[in-house]
Amino acid sequence: MALAAARRLLLHAGSRLGRREAVDGARRFANKRVLVETEGPAVMKLRNPPVNSLSLECLTEFTISLEKLENDKSIRGVILTSECPGIFSAGLDLLEMYGRNPAHYAEYWKNVQELWLRLYTSNMILVSAINGASPAGGCLLALCCDYRVMADNPKYTIGLNESLLGIVAPFWFKDMYVNTIGHREAERALQLGTLFSPAEALKVGVVDEVVPEDQVHSKARSVMTKWLAIPDHSRQLTKNMMRKATADNLIKQREADIQNFTSFISKDSIQKSLHMYLEKLKQKKG
Ligand SMILES: CC/C=C\C/C=C\CCC/C=C/CC(=O)SCCNC(=O)CCNC(=O)[C@H](O)C(C)(C)COP(=O)(O)OP(=O)(O)OC[C@H]1O[C@@H](n2cnc3c(N)ncnc32)[C@H](O)[C@@H]1OP(=O)(O)O
C-alpha cells in the first residue's frame, strides 16, 4: 500500500518535472535518483550516490522512468549509464536485504522482478555505457541491454558475484547469464562469483566492446545510431523471439520466486553472511 502511494506520488512529481523542464527547452525529466535526457538519443543516468545501489526508492524511480520512456512513441532507444564516478551500479541494496522483515523482503523482491521484466523485455533498444564497477545487480542491469560498451579501466569489474556474498543468484539471473555467455562459462562464473576485468569480460562475452574511458559515451551513441537504422518491427519481433521464454519462465512463477527469496534471505545463516559482507565493506575503509 505504502509503495503504491509512493509510486503515484513519484509519477505525479515526475510528470510535473517533465513538463517544467520541457518548458525550459531542455528535453529531460528527472526523479531524485534517475535522470533522463531525451535530446538526441535518450540517456538514462543512475545517480544514487555513493554507489548507485538499487534501493527500493531507486528501483521504483527507475521503473517509472522506463515506463515513461516506453510510453513515448518518439523514443526508440535508451543509453543506460551512471552519474556516480567510477561506479555503474553496486547492484541490489544490501540494506534492503539485511535486518528487515519478511513483508519488506517480499515487497523489495517484487520490485526487483518488475524492473528486470521491464528492462529485459523492453521494445526499445537498450545500450549500456558501463562507466564503472558493475557487480551483481549492476551486471544484471547491463545484461538486460541489447549491447554493452565498457570503459577500459582495470579497476572496474563486472559479473554476478553473489556466491562470494554467501547468497545464490536466482534462476532468472542465471538464465540471462547463460543466454549471454553460454552454459559452461556461466556455470564457472556463477560458482566462483567471478568479477571480470573489462578485458576478461570482453573475452568471455559479458560485454560486447571495451573502449577507452573517455569514449564510452560516444561509442554507445554510435552503437545506438547503428541499431536505430534497423526497422523497429523486425528488430522487436526478433528480440521478443530471443527473450520471451526466459521472461515467461519468471512470469509463470513470480509468486513462488518471491516466497523463495523471502524465506532464503530471512534465514539466520544468510543474514549472518550478509552481516559479515557488510562489515568487510566497512573495514575496507579503515
Ligand atoms: C535458493 C535461492 C533462492 C532465491 C534467491 C535468493 C537470493 C538472493 C539473491 C539476491 C541477489 C542479489 C544481487 C545483488 O546485487 S547483491 C549486491 C552485490 N553487490 C556487491 O557485492 C557490491 C558491493 N560493493 C562493492 O564491492 C563496492 O562498494 C564497490 C566496488 C561497488 C564500490 O567501491 P568503493 O570503494 O567506491 O565504495 P565502498 O567504500 O565500498 O562503498 C561506499 C558505501 O556504499 C556501501 N555499499 C556498497 N555496495 C553496497 C550495496 N550493494 N548495497 C548497499 N550499500 C552498499 C558501502 O557499504 C559503503 O557504505 P559506508 O561504509 O559508507 O556506510
The ligand as an SDF file (V2000), in Angstrom:
LIG
                    3D

 63 65  0  0  0  0  0  0  0  0999 V2000
   17.8800  -20.6470   -3.4470 C   0  0  0  0  0  0  0  0  0  0  0  0
   17.8180  -19.2610   -3.9640 C   0  0  0  0  0  0  0  0  0  0  0  0
   16.5090  -18.6820   -3.8490 C   0  0  0  0  0  0  0  0  0  0  0  0
   16.2220  -17.4260   -4.0500 C   0  0  0  0  0  0  0  0  0  0  0  0
   17.1990  -16.3650   -4.3640 C   0  0  0  0  0  0  0  0  0  0  0  0
   17.6730  -15.7490   -3.1970 C   0  0  0  0  0  0  0  0  0  0  0  0
   18.5930  -14.8830   -3.1030 C   0  0  0  0  0  0  0  0  0  0  0  0
   19.3350  -13.8740   -3.1660 C   0  0  0  0  0  0  0  0  0  0  0  0
   19.8080  -13.2350   -4.3910 C   0  0  0  0  0  0  0  0  0  0  0  0
   19.9800  -11.8050   -4.1830 C   0  0  0  0  0  0  0  0  0  0  0  0
   20.6670  -11.1680   -5.2880 C   0  0  0  0  0  0  0  0  0  0  0  0
   21.4660  -10.1510   -5.0700 C   0  0  0  0  0  0  0  0  0  0  0  0
   22.1570   -9.4320   -6.1220 C   0  0  0  0  0  0  0  0  0  0  0  0
   22.9380   -8.2390   -5.6490 C   0  0  0  0  0  0  0  0  0  0  0  0
   23.0400   -7.2910   -6.3810 O   0  0  0  0  0  0  0  0  0  0  0  0
   23.6320   -8.2530   -4.0930 S   0  0  0  0  0  0  0  0  0  0  0  0
   24.6910   -6.8470   -4.0270 C   0  0  0  0  0  0  0  0  0  0  0  0
   26.0320   -7.2240   -4.5010 C   0  0  0  0  0  0  0  0  0  0  0  0
   26.8790   -6.0740   -4.5690 N   0  0  0  0  0  0  0  0  0  0  0  0
   28.1550   -6.1210   -4.2330 C   0  0  0  0  0  0  0  0  0  0  0  0
   28.7040   -7.1380   -3.8840 O   0  0  0  0  0  0  0  0  0  0  0  0
   28.8970   -4.8200   -4.3150 C   0  0  0  0  0  0  0  0  0  0  0  0
   29.4450   -4.4440   -3.0020 C   0  0  0  0  0  0  0  0  0  0  0  0
   30.1500   -3.1670   -3.1090 N   0  0  0  0  0  0  0  0  0  0  0  0
   31.4130   -3.0680   -3.5800 C   0  0  0  0  0  0  0  0  0  0  0  0
   32.0370   -4.0050   -3.9980 O   0  0  0  0  0  0  0  0  0  0  0  0
   31.9940   -1.6870   -3.5690 C   0  0  0  0  0  0  0  0  0  0  0  0
   31.2250   -0.8890   -2.7180 O   0  0  0  0  0  0  0  0  0  0  0  0
   32.0600   -1.0230   -4.9550 C   0  0  0  0  0  0  0  0  0  0  0  0
   33.1200   -1.7050   -5.8390 C   0  0  0  0  0  0  0  0  0  0  0  0
   30.7030   -1.0380   -5.6680 C   0  0  0  0  0  0  0  0  0  0  0  0
   32.4740    0.4690   -4.7650 C   0  0  0  0  0  0  0  0  0  0  0  0
   33.6610    0.5380   -4.0060 O   0  0  0  0  0  0  0  0  0  0  0  0
   34.0790    1.9160   -3.3150 P   0  0  0  0  0  0  0  0  0  0  0  0
   35.3900    1.6790   -2.6750 O   0  0  0  0  0  0  0  0  0  0  0  0
   33.9600    3.0200   -4.2920 O   0  0  0  0  0  0  0  0  0  0  0  0
   32.9340    2.2030   -2.2400 O   0  0  0  0  0  0  0  0  0  0  0  0
   32.7570    1.4970   -0.8120 P   0  0  0  0  0  0  0  0  0  0  0  0
   33.5420    2.2650    0.2090 O   0  0  0  0  0  0  0  0  0  0  0  0
   32.9820    0.0430   -0.8800 O   0  0  0  0  0  0  0  0  0  0  0  0
   31.1890    1.7280   -0.5660 O   0  0  0  0  0  0  0  0  0  0  0  0
   30.6640    3.0040   -0.2220 C   0  0  0  0  0  0  0  0  0  0  0  0
   29.4630    2.7830    0.6710 C   0  0  0  0  0  0  0  0  0  0  0  0
   28.4500    2.0990   -0.0640 O   0  0  0  0  0  0  0  0  0  0  0  0
   28.0850    0.9070    0.6410 C   0  0  0  0  0  0  0  0  0  0  0  0
   27.6950   -0.1180   -0.3380 N   0  0  0  0  0  0  0  0  0  0  0  0
   28.4530   -0.6580   -1.2930 C   0  0  0  0  0  0  0  0  0  0  0  0
   27.7590   -1.5360   -2.0220 N   0  0  0  0  0  0  0  0  0  0  0  0
   26.5230   -1.5580   -1.4980 C   0  0  0  0  0  0  0  0  0  0  0  0
   25.3400   -2.2890   -1.8080 C   0  0  0  0  0  0  0  0  0  0  0  0
   25.2600   -3.1710   -2.8370 N   0  0  0  0  0  0  0  0  0  0  0  0
   24.2530   -2.0700   -1.0610 N   0  0  0  0  0  0  0  0  0  0  0  0
   24.2630   -1.1900   -0.0390 C   0  0  0  0  0  0  0  0  0  0  0  0
   25.3660   -0.4540    0.3120 N   0  0  0  0  0  0  0  0  0  0  0  0
   26.4730   -0.6490   -0.4250 C   0  0  0  0  0  0  0  0  0  0  0  0
   29.3200    0.5440    1.4200 C   0  0  0  0  0  0  0  0  0  0  0  0
   28.9920   -0.3130    2.4820 O   0  0  0  0  0  0  0  0  0  0  0  0
   29.7980    1.8970    1.8710 C   0  0  0  0  0  0  0  0  0  0  0  0
   28.9370    2.3130    2.9520 O   0  0  0  0  0  0  0  0  0  0  0  0
   29.5050    3.1870    4.1570 P   0  0  0  0  0  0  0  0  0  0  0  0
   30.6100    2.3910    4.7980 O   0  0  0  0  0  0  0  0  0  0  0  0
   29.9840    4.4630    3.5270 O   0  0  0  0  0  0  0  0  0  0  0  0
   28.3330    3.3650    5.0500 O   0  0  0  0  0  0  0  0  0  0  0  0
  1  2  1  0
  2  3  1  0
  3  4  2  0
  4  5  1  0
  5  6  1  0
  6  7  2  0
  7  8  1  0
  8  9  1  0
  9 10  1  0
 10 11  1  0
 11 12  2  0
 12 13  1  0
 13 14  1  0
 14 15  2  0
 14 16  1  0
 16 17  1  0
 17 18  1  0
 18 19  1  0
 19 20  1  0
 20 21  2  0
 20 22  1  0
 22 23  1  0
 23 24  1  0
 24 25  1  0
 25 26  2  0
 25 27  1  0
 27 28  1  0
 27 29  1  0
 29 30  1  0
 29 31  1  0
 29 32  1  0
 32 33  1  0
 33 34  1  0
 34 35  2  0
 34 36  1  0
 34 37  1  0
 37 38  1  0
 38 39  2  0
 38 40  1  0
 38 41  1  0
 41 42  1  0
 42 43  1  0
 43 44  1  0
 43 58  1  0
 44 45  1  0
 45 46  1  0
 45 56  1  0
 46 47  1  0
 46 55  1  0
 47 48  2  0
 48 49  1  0
 49 50  1  0
 49 55  2  0
 50 51  1  0
 50 52  2  0
 52 53  1  0
 53 54  2  0
 54 55  1  0
 56 57  1  0
 56 58  1  0
 58 59  1  0
 59 60  1  0
 60 61  2  0
 60 62  1  0
 60 63  1  0
M  END
$$$$
